[in-house]
Amino acid sequence: MSHFSYHPLPHGVPPGAFHAPEPRRAEPGAWPGFERALEVVNRDLVATLPGHPPLVLMVEPADDAGTPERVYVALPDGRWQGNAVHPPDPTDDSGVPEPTDPADLLTLVADAAQETVMEMSWQVWPVCPAHKLGTHVRSDAEAATWWCPGGTEAGGHHASRVGELSGTLPGKQRRALRRAKRKPTRGHQ
């Protein structure tokens, strides 16, 4: 679901009489756990899709019907696809702030980022470097990982921890990524 394609009407309000609240970029520091998780996910995005812009957090304000504020992972132009990372359950109106478990936060953000990147750019992301298959985020007691369904292992294998995909790239790509990080930006030479 995307703000630009769908917004539910509050109960009893006729179409045309309701104007959805405009989403806005999340204020820095407002969602610190999601911000840290998105920094980690953006490392994988930059490593595997160089030239793709980093993702941002967008906030859809609460409407008059009492629904809570919703936070999404979006492209810099504000477009997103998929479910909110907060609240993860649209019926949750408890007012509870973001989750505190880092693995839960990272899993929520990685899943939302994958949905946005894949749907908005029409490409599979991220891809297991060994098998060239799309991966999906999984979380266990230790970490959030990108899980590949390929390989000889029963049911697939961990392709990488979320945030560490650059370490799985072939040498040439890894070296190019390191060079790009060292390259001075304009105005800072």
C-alpha positions in Angstrom: 0.0 0.0 0.0 1.3 3.5 -0.8 0.1 6.9 0.3 0.0 7.8 -3.4 -2.2 4.9 -4.4 -4.5 4.2 -1.5 -5.7 5.8 1.7 -8.7 4.3 3.6 -11.7 6.6 4.1 -12.7 7.1 7.8 -15.9 5.4 8.7 -19.0 7.4 7.6 -17.1 10.0 5.6 -18.3 10.3 2.0 -15.6 10.1 -0.8 -14.5 13.6 -1.7 -15.2 15.0 1.7 -12.0 13.5 3.2 -8.5 14.7 2.4 -5.8 12.4 3.7 -3.1 14.0 5.8 0.1 14.7 3.8 3.0 12.5 4.7 6.3 14.1 5.7 9.9 13.1 6.3 10.5 11.9 9.8 12.2 14.5 11.9 15.8 13.5 12.8 15.8 11.9 16.2 12.1 11.3 16.3 12.4 7.6 15.6 16.0 6.7 16.7 15.7 2.9 16.6 14.2 3.0 13.1 16.8 5.6 12.0 19.7 3.3 13.2 18.1 0.3 11.5 17.7 2.2 8.2 21.3 3.3 8.3 22.3 -0.4 8.4 19.9 -1.4 5.6 21.1 1.6 3.5 24.7 0.1 3.7 23.4 -2.9 1.9 21.5 -0.8 -0.6 24.6 1.3 -1.5 26.8 -1.8 -1.7 24.5 -3.8 -4.0 22.7 -1.1 -6.0 25.3 1.7 -6.3 23.5 4.7 -7.7 20.2 3.9 -6.0 19.4 6.7 -3.6 19.3 6.0 0.1 15.9 5.3 1.7 14.3 7.6 4.2 11.6 7.4 6.8 8.3 9.0 6.0 5.5 9.7 8.6 1.9 9.6 7.7 0.1 11.7 10.4 -2.8 10.4 12.4 -6.1 11.3 10.8 -9.3 12.4 12.6 -10.5 8.9 13.0 -8.0 8.3 15.7 -5.6 6.1 13.8 -2.0 6.3 15.0 0.9 8.0 13.2 2.4 5.5 10.7 6.1 5.3 9.7 7.1 4.0 6.4 10.4 3.3 4.6 10.4 5.3 1.4 12.4 6.6 -1.5 13.7 10.1 -1.1 10.8 11.5 -3.2 8.4 10.2 -0.6 7.1 7.1 -2.4 6.8 3.8 -0.6 5.2 0.4 -1.0 4.1 -2.0 1.7 3.1 -1.8 5.3 4.2 0.6 7.9 7.1 -0.3 10.2 5.2 1.6 13.0 2.8 0.5 14.1 3.5 -2.9 12.4 -0.1 -3.9 13.1 -2.5 -1.3 11.7 -5.0 -2.1 14.4 -2.5 -1.2 17.1 -3.6 2.1 18.7 -1.8 1.5 22.0 0.5 4.5 21.5 3.5 2.3 22.2 6.7 3.8 20.7 8.9 1.9 18.3 10.1 -1.6 19.4 13.3 -1.6 21.5 14.8 -4.9 20.4 17.5 -4.1 17.7 16.9 -7.3 15.8 13.1 -6.7 15.6 13.7 -3.1 14.5 16.2 -4.2 11.8 13.9 -7.0 10.6 10.9 -4.6 10.3 13.0 -1.9 8.5 14.8 -4.4 6.2 11.5 -6.0 5.2 9.9 -2.6 4.4 13.0 -1.4 2.5 13.0 -4.5 0.4 9.3 -4.1 -0.4 9.8 -0.4 -1.4 12.9 -1.0 -3.5 11.5 -4.0 -5.3 8.1 -2.5 -6.1 9.3 1.0 -6.9 12.3 0.0 -9.1 10.9 -3.3 -10.4 13.9 -5.3 -9.5 14.8 -8.1 -7.1 16.7 -6.8 -4.1 18.9 -8.0 -2.4 20.3 -10.9 -4.4 22.4 -13.7 -3.0 25.9 -13.2 -4.6 26.5 -17.0 -4.6 23.2 -18.1 -6.2 21.8 -15.0 -7.9 18.5 -15.5 -6.1 16.4 -13.0 -4.2 16.8 -13.1 -0.5 14.4 -12.3 2.3 15.1 -11.0 5.8 14.9 -13.4 8.7 15.5 -12.8 12.4 16.7 -15.2 15.0 18.0 -14.7 18.6 21.3 -13.4 17.3 20.7 -11.2 14.3 18.7 -10.2 11.3 20.0 -11.9 8.2 19.3 -12.0 4.4 18.2 -15.6 3.8 18.8 -17.2 0.4 16.5 -20.2 -0.7 19.4 -21.6 -2.9 22.3 -23.9 -2.2 22.7 -27.4 -1.1 21.7 -26.7 2.5 18.2 -27.9 3.4 15.9 -24.9 2.9 18.6 -22.4 2.0 21.3 -20.5 3.8 22.2 -17.2 5.4 23.6 -15.0 2.6 24.7 -12.3 4.9 23.8 -10.4 8.1 21.7 -7.3 7.3 24.1 -4.4 6.8 27.0 -6.7 5.8 26.3 -7.5 2.2 29.3 -5.6 1.0 31.5 -8.4 2.5 29.8 -11.0 0.2 30.5 -9.1 -3.0 33.1 -10.3 -5.5 36.5 -8.7 -5.0 36.2 -6.3 -7.9 32.8 -4.9 -6.7 34.1 -4.7 -3.1 37.2 -2.7 -4.2 35.0 -0.3 -6.3 32.8 0.3 -3.3 35.8 1.1 -1.1 37.1 3.5 -3.7 33.8 5.2 -4.0 33.7 5.7 -0.2 37.2 7.3 -0.2 36.5 9.5 -3.2 36.1 13.1 -2.0 32.7 14.7 -2.6 32.4 18.0 -4.4 33.1 21.0 -2.2 35.1 18.8 0.3 38.3 18.2 -1.7 
